[in-house]
Amino acid sequence: MTRFALLAAVLVAACASTAGLPPERIAQIIASPDRSDADRTNDRRRKPEPLLAFIGPRPGMTVLDVSAGGGYTTELLARAVGPEGKVYGQSPNPTSAQRLADRKKNPALGHIVAVTRAFDDPVPPELVGSLDLVTFMFNYHDMGHMGVDRAKLNRAVFAALKPGGVYVVADHSGRPGTGISESNTLHRIEEAFLRREVEAAGFRLAEEGNFLRNPNDPRDRDTPQPPMPKDEFVLKFVKP
């Protein structure tokens, strides 16, 4: 085999190993008749089809959803990885654990595990080095006004992932130069600022998702007026 052919084979294998679910399977997940009306309402702004395609979950994966909240993303990930996988939903709030427990009553979601831990120490020790994927959806900015040690948080995520593991962070976009200063007022964070913090833990930016972008959002208020979708970014980082 020539050097070029060998390189091509390696690239094909790498792409195959990181490929997510096919579009038809994602469509089936979103259309599942046992999803709640509240989640279907959230679909209108969260765009779950391109979101799942971008995140790239696969059957059998072990996943951690940081700041799981009510479990909207946690459930989508659980459906994507299937019963042979496992999805841990983290939050320091016991209320979140109860909401995940309610979702787990669905027989299709029995592989969801609630994790009640602090944000700067979100990973159970037994999971360190075993995760395929970590997600952090639209709440990283809150770590600012909550006083969370974000460097410690990102280092913990880095340690928890396998080599080649993926860390996907989505948030509401702030204006250049604002950093995380508007986390408790406009509920936004500067994209470049977030990227620097995550990369400082050792991650490499692999891909940017633009499916939640809104260039018409002035990004100078919490809810734009007239009402319009917030400009939001989705970043995929990889542990080398």
N, C-alpha and C positions, 0 to 999 in steps of 0.2 A: 504494500500500500504506500503511495506517495505521501510526502509530508503534507501536501495540500489536502489530499483525501482524508488523511488522519485527522487533520484539524477540522475539516467539515463534519466528520463523524462525531467528534467531540462536541462541536457546537450543536448539532442536532440532538445529541443525547442530553445536553444541558437544557435545551429548550423543552424537550419532552419532560424532563424531570421537574420543571417549574411551571408547566402548563396547568391551568386551573380547569374548572368544569366547562363542558361544552355549553354553548348558548341555550340549547334546548333543555338541558338539565337545570340551568339557572331559571329559565322561564317556568319550569315545573315547580321549582321551590317557591317562587314568588306567588304562583297561582294555587298553592296548596290550600285546599278548602278549610283546613283546620287552623289557619292563621287567624289572629284576632282582628276585629274591625279597627282597633286602635293602631295596630301595626300597619294595616292597609292604608290608613290615613297618613301615617308617617311616610309611607312609600312615596307619596306625592312630592315630598321635598328631599327625601334621602336618596332617591334614584337607585334602588337596590340592585337592579340588573347590571348597570355598569360598575357599581361599587363591588359586587361579588366578583365580577370578571376581573377587575383591577387587583383586588386582594389576592385572588387565586387560591382559595381553599380547595383541598382535594380529600376524597374519602380516606379515612384512616389517620388523618393528621391529629396532632395534639396541639391545642390552641389556647391562648390566654387572651381574654378580652378585658383590658384594663378600663376601669371606670364603667362597669357594665350597666349601672343604673337599673332601668326597668327591664333590660335584656333584649331590646330590639335587635341589635347586632348579634348578640350572643345566640339568639335563636336561629338567625339566618346562617351563622357559622355552623351551628350544630346540625342543621339540616344538610349543609354542604358536606361536612366531613362524615356524616352517617354514623350509625351505631357502632361501627368499628373504630371510630375516632373518639375524641374527648375534647370538650370545650369547658374551660374554667372561666367563670365570670367573677372578676375581682371588684370589690368596693369596700371601703372602711365602714359603710353604713349597713347595719343589720337589716334595714328595710329592703335594701337591694337583694339581700340573700333570700328574703321571704318572697319577693317578686319572682326571683329565679326558681325558687321551689314551686311556686304556682305554675310556672311554665313547664317545669319538669313533670308535672302530673300528666301531661300529654305523653302517651307511650312512645311517640316518635322522638321525644326529647329527653329521654331518660339518661343520656350521657352528658347532660349539663351538670357541672359541679360548681356550687357557690363558694367563693373564697372571700372571707372577711379579713382583710389585711390593710395596713396603712399603705398609702400611695407610694411612699419612698421605700417600701419593702413589700412589693406586691406579689412576689413569687414564693409559693411554699417551697421549703428547702428540698423536698423530694423531687421537685420538678426541674431543678437547676440543670441545665445542659440537655434537657429532653424535649424542649418545645420546638415545633416547626414554624409557628406563626404567632405573632402578638399583634393585637390591634388596640388603638387608642382613638376613639371616635368623638371628636368635637368637644373634648373636655380638657385637653392639655392646657389651654389658657387659664383654666381655673386653678391650676397648680400655682400660679403666681400669687393671687390674692389669698390663697389658702396657706401660703408659706411652706409649701412642700419643697424638699430638697430634690430638685429635678435632676441634678447630676447623679445623685444616688439612685433615683428611679431608673434613669436610662442605663446606668451601669448594671443594675439588677436585671433589666430586660435583656441586655447584651449577654450577660452570663447565663441566662435561662435558655437562650436559643442555641440550637445546634449550629455548627458551621454551615453557612448557606441559608440559615433561617431568616425569616422576613419579619420586619416591624413596619406596620402601616399606621400612619398618623394623619388624621383629618382634622381640620379646624376652620374657624371663621377668620377670614383674612383681615389683618390690620394694615394701616398705612406704613410706608417705609419710615424707619426711624422710631417707631412707637414701641418696639420690642414687645414686652409683656405688660407694659404699664397700664393698658386699658382692659385688663382681664376682668375687673369687677365693675366696670362702667359700661363699656361697649361690648364686652364678652368677645374680644378679638385678640389675635396675636399676630405679630409680623412674621410672615413666612420665612424670611431669611434668618431671623432670630431663632425660630424653632429649629430650622435645619442645622444651624451652627451648634445648638445645644445637643441635638441627637448625634451628630457626627463626632462631637467631642468624646462620646462614649466608645467610639471605635466603629460606628456604623458607616456604610457607604451608601449614598443616594443612588438608587437603581432606576427609579421611574417617577414621573409626575403625572397625576391624573387631573385632567382639566374639565371633567364632565359636570362639576358643580361650580364652575367659574361663572361670574357675572360681572363683566367689565363695566356695567352701568352703575354698580353699587359704589357710592362715593366713599364708603368705609369710614365715615366720620360720625356714625351714630349706631345704636344697637339695632333698631329696626329702621331700615331706610324708608324715607318718605318721598313720593308715595310708596306704599308697601311693595317690596320686590324681594326676590331671593337674595340673601347675603352672598357676597363673593366668598367661596370656600375652596380650599386647596386640599389635595390628598397626596401624600408623599409615601413612597415605598422605599424603605431602607433595607439593606442586607448586611448580615454579619459575615465578614470575609472568612 
